[in-house]
Amino acid sequence: MKRILYIVITAITISSGLFSCEPVEDRNSLPAQTLTASTLKFSVKPTTENPNVVVLKNEDPAVIPYWKYVDKNGNEIGHSNKNEEKLALPFAGKYTVYFTAYARGGSVEAAPVTVDIAQNDETQFGDPKWGLLANGAQGKTWILDMDSPVGFAGLDYPAATGDNWNWFPDYASNSWIMPNKNWGEMHFDLNGGYNTQVKQTAIADDTQTNKTGTFTFDMAHNKLIFNGGVEMLYGGDYYGDVSNWYSVKVVELTATSLRLAVIRDQSRKGEGAVLLVFHYKPKP
């Protein structure tokens, strides 16, 4: 039976979530070939319609591709294992694309490709959701709404069909869900890049960690991805029940309310997986 390999390969340490991930066959099932950096077949080209949109294309079906792209400051802004990926780069500056090919018996990394974006393309922020989340270059900071800081829902919520039950308890009569304290804050801005900063308060005391990185907002799939080791702001004693705090579901986004969901798996306790839905409001 063929095994399925997701591009979370042990030779690679990936701090951020897989934004564009497709299941592929085990590389041992690929045709035998010897790879060198000079024989890799791939391209990194801007589209003719928009120079701020770059197409990454693996032109060798006999290899498994892995792409990583970083901004001018060295911050990872995304990665993919698709054979063809369209990369939107709305901000002017130099970007670097890394391509690694995996084949039977090993892998080879190509020389990095530099992409020079001449000017900003603000049309890519035409959707009002960008303003609701990040408020442009000025930025927007979110904190947990302690009137109803966390809820619980089925994995398909808020879909109209399927497992879409939900429970959003008020804090006044359900204070057991988490201690009432300052859990930190989560900031987003579009000041020359997709910038994010999360200040997280520890569960046991008031010690805070402050991490800075980038984010990806995939509106088509209602997904928010934190890059560069940053994780979503949370509250309560839930951290150990969730394996992924960096690729999260956007359940609700308005000018005054943001709900982000992660999967809580309690199979070790004999319970099934549910969505933990954290509720945020703008910082005054």
C-alpha positions in Angstrom: 0.0 0.0 0.0 1.4 3.4 -0.9 2.0 5.7 1.9 0.8 9.3 1.7 3.4 12.0 2.4 2.4 15.6 3.3 5.2 18.1 2.9 6.1 18.2 6.5 9.4 16.4 5.9 11.6 15.5 8.8 14.5 17.2 7.2 12.6 20.5 7.3 11.6 22.5 10.4 8.6 24.6 9.6 7.4 27.1 12.2 4.3 28.2 10.3 1.2 26.4 9.0 0.9 24.8 5.6 -1.0 27.3 3.7 -1.1 25.5 0.4 -0.7 21.8 1.1 -1.7 18.9 -1.2 -1.3 15.2 -0.4 1.3 13.6 -2.7 2.6 10.1 -3.2 5.6 8.9 -1.2 8.8 10.0 -3.0 9.9 6.3 -3.1 7.2 5.7 -5.7 8.7 8.4 -8.0 10.9 7.5 -11.0 14.6 7.0 -10.2 16.7 10.0 -11.2 19.7 12.0 -10.1 19.0 15.5 -9.2 21.4 18.4 -9.3 20.7 22.1 -8.8 21.6 22.8 -12.5 19.0 20.2 -13.8 16.0 21.4 -11.8 13.1 22.5 -14.0 11.1 25.3 -12.5 10.1 28.9 -13.2 9.3 32.0 -11.2 7.7 34.6 -13.4 5.3 37.6 -13.0 2.0 37.4 -14.8 1.6 39.7 -17.9 -1.7 41.0 -16.4 -0.2 42.1 -13.0 3.5 42.4 -12.2 2.6 42.0 -8.5 1.4 38.5 -9.1 4.1 35.9 -9.5 3.6 32.4 -10.8 5.7 29.6 -9.2 5.8 26.5 -11.5 7.4 23.1 -11.0 8.0 21.8 -14.6 9.2 18.3 -13.6 6.3 16.0 -12.7 8.8 13.4 -11.5 9.7 15.5 -8.3 7.8 16.7 -5.3 8.1 20.5 -5.1 8.5 22.6 -2.0 8.4 26.4 -2.2 9.2 29.0 0.5 9.1 32.7 0.0 10.4 35.5 2.3 10.2 39.3 2.3 13.0 41.9 2.2 13.5 41.5 5.9 13.9 37.8 5.8 10.4 37.1 7.2 8.7 34.0 5.8 5.5 35.1 4.2 4.3 31.6 3.0 5.2 28.2 1.6 3.6 25.6 -0.6 4.0 22.2 -2.2 1.8 22.9 -5.2 3.2 22.3 -8.7 1.9 25.7 -9.6 1.2 28.5 -7.2 0.2 32.1 -7.7 1.9 34.4 -5.3 0.4 37.8 -4.7 2.9 40.5 -3.6 1.1 43.8 -3.1 4.0 45.6 -1.5 7.1 47.0 -3.3 10.4 45.5 -2.4 12.7 42.5 -3.0 11.4 39.0 -2.3 13.3 35.7 -2.3 11.8 32.4 -3.5 13.4 29.1 -2.4 12.6 25.9 -4.4 13.5 22.4 -3.2 12.8 19.3 -5.3 12.3 15.9 -3.6 12.9 12.7 -5.5 13.6 9.1 -4.7 16.7 9.0 -2.5 17.1 12.6 -1.7 16.4 16.3 -2.3 18.1 19.3 -4.0 17.6 23.0 -3.3 17.9 25.4 -6.2 19.7 28.7 -6.0 17.3 31.3 -4.5 15.4 33.5 -7.0 15.0 37.2 -6.3 11.8 38.9 -7.3 11.8 42.7 -7.5 8.4 44.3 -7.1 8.6 47.9 -8.3 5.5 49.4 -6.8 2.6 48.8 -4.4 -0.6 47.3 -5.7 -3.3 48.4 -3.3 -6.1 47.0 -5.4 -5.2 43.7 -3.7 -6.7 45.2 -0.6 -10.0 46.1 -2.2 -12.0 43.7 0.0 -13.3 45.5 3.1 -12.2 42.5 5.2 -8.6 43.8 5.1 -9.7 47.0 6.7 -11.8 45.2 9.3 -8.9 43.0 10.4 -5.8 45.2 10.0 -6.9 48.8 9.3 -4.3 49.4 6.6 -0.9 50.7 7.4 -2.1 52.2 10.8 -3.0 48.7 12.1 -5.5 47.3 14.5 -5.0 45.6 17.9 -7.4 42.9 19.2 -7.9 41.6 22.8 -10.0 38.9 24.2 -13.6 39.9 24.9 -14.0 38.7 28.4 -17.8 39.1 28.2 -17.7 35.9 26.1 -14.1 35.0 25.5 -14.4 31.4 24.2 -17.0 29.1 22.7 -17.3 25.6 21.6 -18.6 24.3 18.2 -18.8 21.5 15.7 -15.9 21.1 13.3 -18.0 22.4 10.3 -19.3 25.5 12.1 -20.6 27.9 10.9 -21.6 26.0 7.8 -25.3 25.7 7.1 -25.1 21.9 7.0 -23.1 19.2 8.8 -21.6 19.4 12.3 -22.5 23.0 13.0 -23.7 23.1 16.6 -22.2 25.9 18.8 -22.2 27.2 22.4 -20.9 30.6 23.3 -21.3 30.9 27.1 -21.4 34.3 28.8 -18.5 34.7 31.2 -20.6 36.0 34.2 -22.2 32.6 34.8 -19.4 30.5 33.3 -16.2 31.8 34.9 -14.8 28.3 35.0 -13.8 28.6 31.3 -10.7 30.7 32.1 -9.3 33.2 34.7 -10.4 36.7 34.1 -7.2 38.6 33.4 -5.3 40.4 30.7 -4.3 37.7 28.3 -2.4 40.0 26.0 -3.1 41.4 22.6 -2.9 40.6 18.9 -1.9 43.3 16.3 -2.2 43.3 12.5 -1.1 46.0 10.1 -0.3 46.4 6.4 2.6 48.9 6.8 4.8 47.7 3.9 4.0 44.0 4.6 1.6 41.6 6.3 2.8 42.4 9.8 1.6 40.8 13.0 2.6 40.9 16.6 1.2 38.8 19.5 1.7 39.5 23.2 0.7 36.4 25.1 0.2 36.2 28.9 1.1 32.9 30.5 -1.5 30.7 32.1 0.1 30.4 35.6 1.1 34.0 36.1 1.3 37.4 34.4 4.6 36.7 32.5 4.2 37.8 28.9 6.0 36.8 25.7 6.0 39.1 22.6 6.5 37.6 19.1 6.6 39.4 15.8 6.1 37.9 12.4 3.9 38.0 9.3 0.4 36.7 8.5 -1.5 35.3 5.5 -5.2 36.1 5.2 -6.9 33.5 2.8 -10.3 35.0 2.4 -11.5 32.4 0.0 -11.2 29.7 2.6 -11.7 31.9 5.7 -8.2 31.0 7.0 -5.6 33.1 8.9 -2.1 31.9 9.1 0.6 33.2 11.4 4.2 32.9 10.1 7.6 33.1 11.7 6.9 31.3 15.0 3.9 33.6 16.0 0.8 31.9 17.4 -2.8 33.1 17.9 -3.6 34.9 21.1 -5.6 32.6 23.4 -6.8 32.5 27.0 -7.4 29.7 29.6 -5.8 26.3 30.1 -6.3 25.0 26.5 -2.8 25.2 25.0 -2.0 21.5 25.4 -5.3 20.4 23.8 -4.5 22.1 20.5 -1.6 21.1 18.2 -1.9 24.0 15.7 -2.2 27.6 17.0 -0.9 29.2 13.8 -3.3 28.1 11.0 -6.7 29.1 12.2 -10.3 29.5 11.0 -11.9 32.9 10.7 -15.5 32.3 12.0 -16.6 36.0 12.3 -15.1 39.3 11.3 -16.8 42.7 11.8 -15.5 46.1 12.8 -16.1 45.3 16.5 -15.9 41.5 16.7 -13.4 38.8 15.6 -13.8 35.1 16.2 -11.0 32.7 15.4 -11.2 28.9 15.8 -8.7 26.1 16.4 -9.3 22.4 16.7 -9.3 21.0 20.2 -8.6 17.2 20.2 -9.4 15.4 23.4 -9.3 11.8 22.1 -6.9 10.9 24.9 -9.8 11.8 27.3 -12.3 9.7 25.4 -13.8 12.8 23.8 -14.0 13.9 20.2 -12.5 16.9 18.5 -14.3 20.2 18.6 -13.6 23.8 17.6 -12.4 26.2 20.3 -13.7 29.6 19.1 -12.0 32.6 20.8 -13.7 36.0 20.7 -11.9 39.3 20.4 -12.7 42.9 20.4 -10.7 46.0 19.3 -8.4 47.3 21.9 -9.6 50.7 23.2 
